[in-house]
Amino acid sequence: MKVLVINAGSSSLKYQFIDLETEAVLAKGLCERIGIDGKLTQKANGVEFVCNDPMKDHSDAIKLVIDALTSKEHGVISSMDEIDAVGHRVVHGGEYFASSVIITEEVKDAIRKCMDLAPLHNGPNLIGIEACEKIMPNTPQVGVFDTAFHQSMPEKAYMYALPYDLYEKYKIRRYGFHGTSHKYVSQRAAKMLGKDLKDLKIITCHLGNGSSIAAVDGGKSVDTSMGFTPLPGVCMGTRCGDIDPAIVTFLMEKEGLDIAGINALMNKESGVYGVSGVSSDFRDLEAASAEGNERAQIAWDKFIYDVKKYVGSYVAVMGGVDAIVFTAGIGENTIGIRQGVAEGLEFCGVKIDAEKNKNMPRGEETVISTDDSKAKILVIPTNEELMIALDTQELVK
């Protein structure tokens, strides 16, 4: 089966075309500046193709994607009929979806009902779905939700200690994000260890500009660090992570901030960028720390501390741990972060091998724990697009 994976934004559309017989990415690309002018960039067979045809809306973008995929000069298929299904990334499924689903009118209505929970994402995601339906009316469409994997959390994990009627009225609760990534790497971890996922307690660390940690017990998410929004949890590139909620009203009063202002401060001006004053990029932080920048070192140390604190708490939540997985940009590529998080966890059977950690091949699935480590430490490159394609294949079949 060949699946087209779509991740639609407000003025952009990312895509990958995957052959699931081999799990090979036949083509991937990006449509930019939709509704402004338009630019499509596609990579296939080692060749980059650029198209600057105008895209007045997402339907135009989808047409150009299909044209690029089926082009005799730079395409990878002979006709649109070779696209067996389309898998769509949808950020928020609220409490409606605990798994991926075939898209119907009822599903689209539910996505609309979650608009308030993810206004910047669900709208564009739905636009992408409807654009594909218009261009490919006979091709199955599947929705894969970032929040679905975490719907297995128990009430004690997802409920906030606010008046219960606010949960009933507005569905204010912990949802969690990066679910597709946490699901993928936990499944890969089980295969790497040669064990049944149902028998494992895994802590997955999706560490990037946005970071979240998840406790995966028997293949199900039982807790995760992000919450009602992607703001809480560990400190991130520009997001503050967990803070005393009273700080919000305190700063609004002292700094004269309105709702938009305090949201911008917490989401765009905080995190390791806010603490360091240097950058949200951990490569810049590492370099600045090496040069003696104290604030950069504080930001670096705080991130490690936050991740370690969540890892430790999830060992307690699950009553043990069999594997810790590092994934995403920072988790896969930053030696010092992995080393810092793992050090000091020997009490729960976690021992990192410094040489394996330092010399691991980039972009490969690797075990970086010592041979006698009770809990294994794994580095697994995430592949959300492949997970979306696999879910899509399972449902369509």
C-alpha positions in Angstrom: 0.0 0.0 0.0 1.1 3.5 -0.8 0.0 6.2 1.6 0.2 10.0 1.3 0.8 11.6 4.7 -0.4 15.2 5.1 0.4 17.7 7.8 -1.5 20.9 7.0 -0.8 24.3 8.6 -2.5 27.6 8.1 -0.3 28.6 5.1 1.7 25.5 4.6 1.4 21.8 3.9 4.0 19.2 4.5 3.8 15.8 2.9 5.4 12.4 2.6 4.5 9.6 0.1 5.4 6.2 1.7 5.4 2.7 0.2 4.5 0.5 3.2 5.7 -2.7 1.5 9.3 -1.4 2.2 8.5 1.5 4.5 10.5 3.7 2.0 9.7 7.4 1.6 9.3 7.7 -2.2 8.9 11.5 -2.0 8.5 14.3 0.5 7.8 17.9 0.2 6.5 21.2 1.5 4.0 23.7 0.1 4.6 27.2 1.5 2.9 30.6 1.3 -0.5 29.1 0.5 -3.0 32.0 0.0 -0.1 34.4 -0.6 1.7 33.2 -3.8 3.0 29.7 -3.4 6.1 27.5 -3.5 6.3 23.7 -3.6 9.6 22.0 -2.9 9.8 18.2 -3.4 12.6 15.7 -2.9 12.3 12.4 -4.7 15.0 10.0 -6.0 17.7 12.2 -4.7 16.5 15.2 -6.9 14.9 18.4 -5.6 12.1 19.9 -7.6 10.8 23.5 -7.0 7.5 24.8 -8.3 6.4 28.5 -7.9 2.8 28.1 -9.2 0.3 30.2 -7.3 -1.7 28.5 -4.5 -4.8 30.4 -3.6 -5.9 27.7 -1.1 -5.1 24.2 0.1 -7.0 22.6 -2.8 -4.5 24.3 -5.1 -1.7 23.0 -3.0 -3.0 19.4 -3.1 -3.4 19.6 -6.9 0.3 20.7 -7.2 1.4 17.9 -4.8 -0.4 15.3 -7.0 1.1 16.9 -10.1 4.6 16.7 -8.6 4.1 13.0 -7.5 2.8 12.0 -11.0 5.1 14.1 -13.1 7.0 12.1 -15.8 10.1 14.2 -15.2 10.3 14.2 -11.3 7.4 12.1 -10.1 7.3 8.7 -8.4 4.0 7.3 -9.6 2.2 7.2 -13.0 -1.2 8.4 -11.8 -3.2 9.5 -8.8 -4.8 6.0 -8.6 -1.6 4.7 -7.0 -2.3 6.8 -3.9 -4.2 4.1 -1.9 -5.0 6.3 1.1 -4.3 9.6 2.8 -3.3 9.9 6.4 -3.8 13.3 8.1 -2.0 14.6 11.2 -4.6 16.2 13.4 -3.3 17.9 16.5 -6.3 17.8 18.9 -9.0 15.1 19.1 -10.2 16.1 22.6 -12.0 13.2 24.3 -13.6 12.1 21.1 -10.7 9.9 19.8 -8.6 7.4 21.5 -7.2 6.0 18.3 -6.9 6.9 14.6 -10.1 6.8 12.6 -11.5 6.8 9.0 -12.7 10.4 8.4 -16.4 10.8 8.1 -18.7 13.9 8.4 -19.1 13.0 12.1 -15.3 12.9 12.6 -15.0 16.3 10.9 -17.7 17.7 13.2 -15.8 16.4 16.2 -12.6 18.1 14.9 -14.5 21.3 14.7 -15.7 21.0 18.2 -12.0 20.8 19.4 -11.2 24.1 17.6 -11.1 26.0 20.9 -8.5 23.5 22.3 -6.1 24.0 19.4 -7.2 27.0 17.3 -3.9 27.4 15.5 -3.8 23.7 14.4 -7.2 22.0 14.1 -8.6 24.6 11.6 -5.7 24.1 9.1 -5.7 20.3 9.7 -9.4 20.3 8.7 -8.8 22.5 5.7 -6.2 19.9 4.5 -8.7 17.1 5.0 -11.4 18.8 3.0 -9.0 19.8 0.2 -7.9 16.1 -0.2 -11.6 15.0 -0.2 -12.3 17.5 -3.0 -9.4 16.4 -5.2 -9.5 12.7 -4.3 -13.2 12.0 -3.4 -12.8 8.2 -3.8 -9.6 7.8 -1.8 -9.9 6.8 1.9 -8.9 9.5 4.4 -7.7 8.8 7.9 -7.2 11.1 10.8 -4.3 10.5 13.2 -4.5 12.6 16.4 -1.6 13.8 18.5 -3.7 13.5 21.6 -5.2 10.0 20.9 -2.4 7.9 22.4 -2.7 9.7 25.8 -6.5 9.0 26.1 -5.6 5.8 28.0 -4.5 7.9 31.0 -6.6 7.3 34.1 -8.7 10.1 35.7 -6.2 10.6 38.5 -3.6 11.5 35.9 -5.5 13.7 33.6 -7.9 15.5 36.0 -6.9 18.9 37.3 -8.0 19.8 40.8 -10.4 22.6 39.7 -14.2 22.6 40.3 -15.5 19.5 38.5 -18.1 21.5 36.6 -15.4 23.3 34.7 -14.2 19.9 33.4 -17.8 19.1 32.4 -18.4 22.5 30.7 -15.1 23.1 29.0 -13.3 19.7 29.1 -10.3 21.2 31.0 -8.0 18.3 31.6 -4.6 16.9 30.7 -4.5 15.8 27.1 -0.9 15.5 26.3 0.8 15.8 22.9 3.4 14.2 20.7 1.3 11.1 21.0 2.2 9.7 17.6 5.9 10.0 18.4 5.6 8.4 21.9 3.5 5.6 20.4 6.0 4.9 17.6 9.2 4.9 19.7 7.7 2.7 22.4 6.7 0.1 19.8 10.2 0.3 18.3 11.8 -0.1 21.8 9.9 -3.3 22.4 11.1 -4.7 19.0 14.7 -3.6 19.8 14.5 -5.4 23.1 12.8 -8.5 21.6 10.0 -8.3 24.1 6.2 -7.9 24.1 5.2 -4.3 24.5 2.5 -5.4 27.0 5.2 -6.6 29.3 7.3 -3.4 29.4 7.4 -0.2 31.4 8.9 2.5 29.2 9.6 6.2 29.7 9.7 8.0 26.3 11.5 11.4 26.2 10.5 13.4 23.1 13.0 16.2 23.4 13.0 19.0 20.9 12.1 22.7 20.7 8.9 21.4 22.2 9.5 18.5 24.7 7.3 16.0 26.4 7.9 12.9 28.6 5.4 10.0 28.7 5.0 7.0 31.0 4.1 4.0 28.8 3.0 1.0 30.8 2.1 -2.1 28.8 1.9 -0.1 25.6 -0.5 2.4 27.0 0.2 6.0 28.1 -0.5 6.4 31.8 0.9 9.9 32.2 2.6 12.6 30.2 4.2 16.0 31.0 2.2 18.3 28.6 -1.3 19.1 29.7 -4.4 21.0 28.5 -2.0 22.8 26.1 1.6 22.1 25.0 2.9 24.7 27.4 3.4 22.8 30.7 5.9 20.1 31.6 9.7 20.5 31.2 11.1 23.9 30.2 11.5 24.0 26.4 13.0 26.2 23.7 10.8 29.2 24.3 8.0 27.7 26.5 8.2 28.1 30.3 7.0 24.6 31.2 5.6 24.1 34.7 5.3 27.3 36.8 3.2 28.5 39.7 -0.1 29.6 38.1 -0.3 32.6 40.4 2.7 34.0 38.5 0.4 34.6 35.5 -1.9 37.1 37.3 1.1 38.6 39.2 2.9 39.4 35.9 -0.2 40.6 34.2 -0.6 43.2 37.0 3.0 44.1 37.4 3.9 44.3 33.7 0.6 45.5 32.5 0.1 42.5 30.2 -3.2 41.5 28.6 -4.1 37.9 27.7 -2.2 38.0 24.4 0.8 39.5 26.1 1.1 36.9 28.9 0.5 34.1 26.4 3.3 35.5 24.2 5.7 35.8 27.2 5.1 32.2 28.3 5.1 30.6 24.9 7.6 32.6 22.9 9.9 34.5 25.3 10.5 32.0 28.1 12.1 28.5 28.3 15.8 28.1 27.9 15.8 31.2 25.6 14.3 33.3 28.4 16.7 32.0 31.0 19.8 32.2 29.0 19.2 35.3 26.9 21.2 33.5 24.2 19.1 31.1 22.2 16.4 28.5 22.1 18.8 26.2 20.2 20.6 23.8 22.5 23.7 23.8 20.2 24.1 27.5 21.0 23.5 26.9 24.7 26.2 24.3 24.8 28.7 26.5 23.0 27.9 29.5 25.2 28.2 27.4 28.4 31.6 26.1 27.2 32.6 29.8 26.9 31.6 30.5 30.5 28.2 32.0 30.0 26.5 31.4 33.4 23.0 32.0 32.3 23.4 29.5 29.4 24.7 27.0 31.9 21.7 27.5 34.2 19.3 27.0 31.3 21.2 23.8 30.2 21.2 22.4 33.7 17.5 23.3 34.3 16.4 21.4 31.2 18.3 18.3 32.3 16.9 18.7 35.8 13.3 19.0 34.6 13.6 15.9 32.4 15.2 13.9 35.1 12.5 14.9 37.6 9.8 13.7 35.2 11.7 10.4 34.5 12.0 9.8 38.3 8.4 10.5 38.9 7.3 8.1 36.2 9.4 5.4 37.6 7.4 5.8 40.8 4.1 6.0 38.9 4.7 2.7 37.0 6.5 1.0 39.9 9.7 0.5 37.9 11.1 1.0 34.4 12.5 -1.4 31.8 13.6 1.2 29.2 14.2 4.9 28.8 13.9 6.2 25.2 15.4 9.4 23.9 13.9 10.8 20.6 13.4 14.0 18.5 16.0 16.6 17.7 17.6 17.0 21.1 17.0 13.5 22.3 18.5 12.0 19.2 21.5 14.3 18.7 22.6 15.9 22.0 25.1 13.8 23.8 25.4 16.0 26.9 21.6 16.1 27.5 21.3 12.3 27.4 24.3 11.9 29.7 23.0 14.5 32.2 19.5 13.0 32.4 20.8 9.4 32.9 23.4 10.2 35.5 22.1 9.8 39.0 19.4 7.2 38.0 21.6 4.2 39.0 19.3 3.7 42.0 16.5 2.5 39.7 18.8 0.3 37.6 19.7 2.8 34.9 23.4 2.9 33.8 24.5 4.8 30.8 27.6 3.8 28.8 29.5 7.1 28.2 31.4 5.8 25.3 28.3 4.3 23.5 26.5 7.6 24.2 29.3 9.6 22.7 30.1 7.5 19.7 26.6 6.3 18.7 25.9 6.6 14.9 23.7 9.5 14.1 20.2 8.7 12.9 20.3 5.0 13.9 18.4 3.1 16.6 21.0 2.4 19.3 21.3 1.0 22.9 23.5 3.3 24.9 23.2 1.7 28.4 25.9 -0.6 29.9 25.6 -4.3 29.4 24.6 -4.8 33.1 22.1 -1.9 33.2 18.8 -3.3 34.5 16.9 -0.7 32.5 18.0 -0.2 29.0 18.6 3.3 27.5 17.7 3.6 23.9 18.0 6.3 21.2 15.3 5.9 18.6 14.8 8.4 15.8 11.1 9.3 15.7 9.1 8.8 12.6 5.6 10.3 13.1 4.9 10.1 9.3 5.6 6.4 9.2 3.3 5.9 12.3 0.6 7.9 10.6 1.0 5.8 7.4 0.9 2.5 9.4 -2.2 3.5 11.2 -3.8 4.5 7.9 -2.9 1.2 6.3 -4.4 -0.7 9.3 -7.7 1.1 9.1 -8.1 1.0 5.4 -7.3 -2.7 5.2 
